[in-house]
Amino acid sequence: MYKVLITDPLSDQGIEKLLQAEDVQVVRKTGLSPDELQLEIETADALMVRSQTRVTAELIEKARRLKVIARAGVGVDNIDVPAATRKGIVVVNAPDGNTISTAEHTFAMLISLSRNIPQAYRSLLAGEWRRKDFVGVELNKKTLSIIGLGRIGAELAKRAKAFRMNVVAYDPYLSDERAEKLGVKKASFEEAVAAGDYISVHTPLTKETRHLINRDTFALMKDGVRILNCARGGIIDEEALYEAIQSGKVAGAALDVFEQEPPGDHPLLTLPQVIATPHLGASTVEAQENVAIDVSEEVLHILRGEPFKNAVNLPSIPAELQQKLQPYQELAEKLGQFVAQITKGAPKNITVTYAGEVTKLDISPLTRTILKGALSHHLSDVNYVNAPHLAQQRGVQMLEQKASNSHGFTQLIKVEVETNQETRSATGTLLNGLGTRIIKIDEYPVDVTPEGHLLFIQHLDQPGAIGRVGTILGNQGVNIATMQVGRQTIGGQAIMVLRIDKPVTQEVIDTLKQMNEIQSVTEIDL
């Protein structure tokens, strides 16, 4: 009999499967003091919470039988995930349960923004009857550009199509087949931004997507565009949005999220063109039940030793295997990250080839690690467990193979990524006493330490090219720690990889690209 401790309010409907399970004892105790919670956790096999309970490292340390901590929601900010991982406890959440609620909320905001509903309502409550002041616009035949066509973006597209809107979508993983199935026009980011009468963002918040919508982006948009953000605060540069509304470039904005929450005395909230809600995307009865249902199922799977998918940390690996794999883990993840960053387009096929001593081990954890590294360039919240599931959702095929020839190295790992635009690869090894190395990029031999800030430059092998690159970086105060150059023929195609002490500005990259010999410059962060 497994003890499932629930310390935050969850509905009977949400935990019905747990209540009906013959091998589960459900203990519901809310409002516990820290001391009471520590006493209860000692005998629990599973802990289910929402946002009220703080699952600290101290609490986790008291758990003697705990196998899983389940958060009935998306975020896990109230759970010390590293502490749980160190103790071999799986942490799961419910990323899918609020999909419909958030999509519906976004569409409700879209309609409200178009017809000035909140503004008109406030006016009416003030005793006014100002019909001429609240003339709106129709959605019919307007273009909605969706930035990020994941679960929520796809549901929003369906609703927009029902209102006879034209839908343009940008997503690095969007295939032609999926775009056709959803009835949307696939576009580049710049094309999508330029086409929209409405632009709604639905990307995760990552380093790459922070301030994705900024002053430069607003300059590409139509005059009178309307902006929506019901995803994550920080995707839109709020200061730039304020300026764009003030200038008349943006006709209005609908915001459910902010960079700082609660937003307090925010300048955007002083503008009559802005409507806002306090992060209500997932705040429906159905969504709260759905997330409870989702994590209840995950808890049962984990307790019974069955496959599960929504873990946010790494499940336990046998200690003996973990010890043998540990030297390869960093190399595997760095290879995945590196190839994803040098490859244009979203991955379609990822092929991992192992050679040498590593082939004698169970390499499936390493393959998951590579996949996590490759996907994390475009997605947030990717972990070692859910990476295969996320890849399957996006049509990314993963092939794992072993080769007999290690080309003189003790072990080799080669990662090849194929997109709809190109195929790139990187091969790495472990050097005794020197750690991880990338020894080949595509067919160019190199010796690169995969860490820190890197510049990957494709160029023609011409005299003086390397010196001019160094001069440009030196003039901008960028110090080069190491430089590796690879070529196959004199005067032909070549690459250089520079490890630098700090990130470079876009201005530096643009200056490098102006050199005649240089074909591309890619900044890589490992």
N, C-alpha and C positions, 0 to 999 in steps of 0.2 A: 504494500500500500504506500503510494507516494503522497507526501504532504505538500499541498500547494497553498502557500500563504499569500493572501491578497490584502494589501494594506491601504489601498485607495479605493474610493467608490467605483464599482463596475456593476453594470446591470446584470440581472439574471439571464436575460437573453444573450448577452455577450459571452457569458461563461457557461452556457448551457451544456456544451460538450464535456466540460470538466465536471459539472455537477452530475452528469449521467454516467461518467466513466466509473466502472466498478473497481478499478485499481487506483483511484485517486480520492484522497480526503481533502476537501476544500475547507480552509480555515480563513474566515473573513474577519479581520480586526483592523478597523480604521482609527485614526487619531491616537496611535500608540506613542508613548514617550520614547526617547532614544533607548532608555534602559529596558523598557518592555519589548521594544522591537528586537534588541539584541538577544533577549531571552527566547523569543519566538523563533528567531532565525536559526538558532542552534539545531533545531530538529526539522527544518524545512528542506524539501528537495527542490522546490521551485518558489520563486518570489515574483509576484505580479504587482506592478505599480502603474500609476499614471505620472503626474508631475509633483504631487505633494510630498511623497516619501523621498528622502535623500538617502541614496544607497552609497554610503561612504566606504572608504577602505577599512575603517575600523569596524563597521558593520559586517563587511564581507569577511574579515578575518575571524569573526565569531561563528561563521557558518561552517558546520562540520560535514553536512550532507548536500549542500546546495549544488545543483547541476546547472540551473538556468535562472537568469533574471530576465523578466519580460516586461517591456515598457509598452503599454497600450496607447501607442501614438508613434510619431515619427522620430522626434528628437530623443536623445539619451543624455541630455545635459545634467540630469539629476542622478546619474549613475557613474561611479568611478570605473570606467571600462578597463583601464590598464590594470587596476587592482583585481578585477574579476578575471581578466585574462591570465594574470600571473598565478591565480589559484585554479585555473582550468575550468572556470565557469563560463558558459556560453551566455552572451547577452543578445537578445533578439528584440526587434521592434516590429512595427506594422506600417511599412511604407506605402502599401496599396490601399489601405482602408479608407483614406480620405479623398481618393481620386475624383469620384463623382461630385462630392460636396464642393471641392475646390474649383472644379470646372464650372459647376452651376453658379458658384459665387462670382467667379470671373465674368460669366455671361450676364449675371444680374448687374454687376458693376458697369459692364459695357453698355447695357440698355439705359441704366440710370444716368450714365455720363452723356449719352446721346440725347436724352430727352430732358435733362436738367431736373430730374425728379427730386433729389434732396434739396436743391436750392428752391424749387417751387414750393415744396412742402414747408420749408422754414418760412417762406414769404406768406403762405396761407395762414400759418399759425400766428403770424404777426398781424393778422387782420387785413392783409392786402389781397388784391385781385389783379395781378400784373401779368396778364396772359401774353402780351407782346414782348415782355422781357425774357421769356423762357421758351422761345422758339427753338426746336431741336432739329435733328437730322435723322433721316431714315437709315437703317442698316442695309436695306435692299440694294444690291449691286455695288455696295462698297467693298473695299478690299481690306481684309484682316490679315496682317502679317504676324505669324506666330513664331517666336524665337525659342526653339526648344520643343520638339514634337515627341515628347515622352508620353507617359500615360495621361497626364492631365492635359497637355497640349493637344493630344489626339482627340480627347473627349470634347475639348473646346471647339476643335475644328468641325466635329459632327454637328454641334449645335449651331455654329455659324452657317454651315451649309444649309441647314434647315430654314434659316432666315434668308436664304438666297444671297449670301455674301460670297465673294470670291476669296478663297483662302490661299495665301502664299506662306510657305513654311521653310525655315532654315533649321537644320539639325545636322551635326557632323555625322550622325549615324543613319540618316534618312536615305533609304534606298529608293531607286526609281519604282520598284514594284510596290513598296509600302505607300509611297506618295500617290501612286495611281489608285491603289485600293481605297485610300482615304479620300480621294477626290481633291487633293490639294496640289498646287504647283510647287515643285521643288525649286529652291533658289539658293544662291549664295547669301551670306550674311548681308553684304552690301546691297544686293538686289532686293532682298526681303525688306530691309529698312527703307529703301527708296520707294517701294511699291505701295506701302500700307497707308490707307486712310486711318486705320487703327493698328497699333502695334502692342502686342501682349507678350510679355516675357515669361518663360516657363523653364528656365535652365536652373541647374543647381548653382549655388554660390561657391565658386572656386577662385583660385588666384587668377585664372584666365577670364572668368566672367565678372569679377568685381569691376564695377563701373564700365561694364560692356556697353551700356548706353551712356554716352558722354557728349561733350561739346562737339567733337568731330562727328559723332554719329548723328546728332541732331541736325548738323549741317547737310547731311545726305537726305533728310526726310522731306516729304511734301510740306508745304505751308498749310497750317491748319490741321495737322495730324493730332490724333488723340492717343494717349499712352496709358497702358494698364500694367500694374505689377501686383499680382496676387501670389507671387512665388517666394522670393527672398529679398529682404532689404539689403541694399548694397549692389544689386545688379544694375540699378540706375544711379547715376551720379545726381544726387538730389539738388545740389547747388546748381548744376548745369540745367536740370529740369526747371528749376525756379526761373533761371534766366531765360530759358526758351519760352516759357509761358508769358513772362513779362514782355518779351519782344514780339509776341504774337505768332511765333513759329509754331508753337504747340497750342492748340485750341483748348485742351483740357486734359486732365489726368485723373485716373482712378487708382487709388493706392490702398492695399490691405496690409502692407508691410513697410517697415522703415528700417534705416540703418541702425538707429537707436530706438528701442522699444521699452516703455512708451515714448513717443516722440517729444512729449513736452510742448514747449512753446516753439513749434516748428514754423519757419517762414512759409512753407508750402500750404499750411493749414489756414493761412491768412488770405489766400487767393480764392476768389469766387469760382474760378475755373476748376478747382480741385475738389473731388469728393473722396472720402476716406472712411475706412472701417478699422476697428482695432484687432487685426489679425484673426478674422473670422472664417477663413477659408475652410477649415475642418470642423467648424462649430455647428454641427447638426446632430440630431439624435441618432440618425442612421450611421453617420461617420463614427461616432463614439462607440456604437454597438459593433460596427464592422471591425474597428481596430482591436476591440476586445475579443471578437471571434477569431481574428487572424492570429493573435498571440496565444490564445487558448489552444488552437490547433498546433502551433509551434511547440508549446510546452509539452503537449502530449507526445509529439513526435520525438522530442529530445529525451524525455523520461523513458520512453519505450525503445530507445535506440534506433529510431527510424530516421530516414533522410529529412533534412529541414533546409530552409533557404534564406531566412531573413536574419542571420547572425550578423552582428556588427563587430565581432572579434573572431579570433582564430580558435577553433575548437582544439582540444588536446590531441597531440600526436604522441605515440609511444616514446618514452624517454630515450630509448636506444636509437630509434630512427631519427628523432629530433637532433640528437648529438651528432649523428653522421651527416645530416642535411644542413646543419647550421652554417658551415663554411660556404655553402652554395646559395643560401637564401638571399644574401645581399646582392650577389652577382646576378641572380635570376631577376630580382625586382628591378635592378638598375638597367639591365638589358631591355626589359619590357618598356620601361619609362623612356629610355633613350630612343629606341626605334620608333615608338609612337610619336615622339616630338620631332623627328627628322622626316616623317612621312606625311605627305599631303593627303588629305581626305580621311574618312573614317574607315577603320579596319573592316574588311570582309572576311579575310582568312588569315589566321596566325598559325605558322608552322614552327614548332620547336624541335630541334634536332640535338640529341645528346650523344656524346662519344667519350670513350675512355672509362675511367673508374666510376664515374657517376652513374653509368648504365647498370651497375650492379645493385643499385638502391631502388627503393620504391620512389619513383620520381614524380608521382602525381601531385604531391604538395608543391614541388618546384614549378610544375606547369601552372598550378593555380596562382602561384606567386608572380610568375611572368605575366599571366593574364591580368591580374590585379594591377600590375605596373603599367601595362599597355592601356587598360581602360581608364585608369585614374587621370590620364591627361585630359579626357573629355568629360568624365563623370565624377561626381563627389560621392562619398559614402560607399566606395567600393572596398570590399574586404576579401579575405582569402576564401571565405565560404560562398559569398553571393556572387563573386566574379563570374563563375560559369553560368549562373542563372541570368545575370545581366547580359552576358554575351549571347546567350540563346534568345533572349527577348529581342535583341537587336540584329539577329541574323548573322552573328560573327561565328565562323567555323573555326574550331581549334583542332589542330592535328599535332599529335605527339609521336615522335619516331626516334629510333636509335640507329647510330651508324657505327660501323666497325673501325673506320679509319679516323684516328684522332690527330693525324698530321704531326706527329711527334710530341704532342702535348699530353700531359697526364689525364686531363679532362677538358672537354670543350662543350659549350652550350651555344647554339646558334638560334637566333630568333629572327624569323622572316615575317614581315607584315605586308599583306596585299590589300590595297584599297581600290576604289574605282578609278584612281588616277595613276598609281604607280606601285611598285614593289620594292621594298628596302629591307636590308638585313644588317644585323650586327652579331659578331661572334665574340664570346668572352671566355676567359679561363681564370684559374687561380694560380698565382705564382708564389712558390714557397717563400715566405718571409716578406712578400711584397703586396699580397692581397689581391683584390679583384682587378682585372684588366680587360679592356676591349681590345682585341688584337686584329680585328678586321671589320671594316664598315663597307657593306656591299662586297666588292672584290678588291678593295684597297687595304693593304696591310698597314696597321698603325699600332701604337702602344699607348693607350689612353686610360688613365685612372678615372672611372665613372663617378665623380663626386663634384659637388659645388656648382659653380656657374661656368658654363661652356659656351663657346661660339663654334658652330659647325658651318664651314664655308666651302662651297663648291666653286671651283675656279679653273682657269686654264693655266697650265704649268708654264709660266712666262717669267723671265728674269726680272727681279725687282718687286714682284707681286707681294711676297711675304714681307719684305721690308716696308712697303707702303702701308700694309695692314698694321704693322707694328707702330709706324709713325702716327697713323690716324688714332689708334687707341691711346698712344702715349700723349698726344696732344689733348685728349679728353680726360687725362688723368686716370686711365684704366691700366692697371698693372697686369702683365701677362705672367702667370705662374709657370705654365708649361705650354709648349706648342708641338703638335705632331702633324706631319705632312705625309700623305699617301698618294702615290701615283702608279700607273701601270706602264706608261710610255713617256719618253721625254717630249715635252711640249704639248702633251695631250690633256685629257681631263684629269683633274686632281682634286683632292680634298685637303683641308687643314682643320684641325680641332685645337682650339685654344682654351686652356683653363685660365680664367681671369678671377681677380680678387673681389669683384663686385659686379652686379648687373649693369648692362649698358642701356643707354637711352635709345629711343627710337631714332633720334637724330643721328646717333653714331651708326646705327644699322643702315640708315638711309645713305649716309656718307660712304660707307663701305660698298654699298650696292652700286654707287656711281662709278666705281673703278671698272674699267673696260674688261679686265680679266675675270671679274667676279660675276658668277651666275646666280648665286643665292646665299643668303646669310640667315642662319637660324639660331636663335638664343635658346639654350637648353638649361634647365634647372634640375639638378639631381641632388 
